[in-house]
């Protein structure tokens, strides 16, 4: 099953699929252990205490994303 990345409106990036094929590392190159997880949520608001993973803080701070498919950046 391919890895799919979905953008949640005003929320995180959701990654699902065969995450065993995904290499997710910290700035020092150390891998995050995501083996066996069917889905992970990556923070895009910057307020998570568990970055790079989402902890729901976006809802508390009122994060509003401007991006949508097809928007010119």
HELIX and SHEET records of a PDB file:
HELIX    1   1 UNK A   19  UNK A   21  5                                   3    
HELIX    2   2 UNK A   57  UNK A   61  1                                   5    
SHEET    1   A 3 UNK A   4  UNK A   7  0                                        
SHEET    2   A 3 UNK A  13  UNK A  16 -1                                        
SHEET    3   A 3 UNK A  39  UNK A  42 -1                                        
END                                                                             
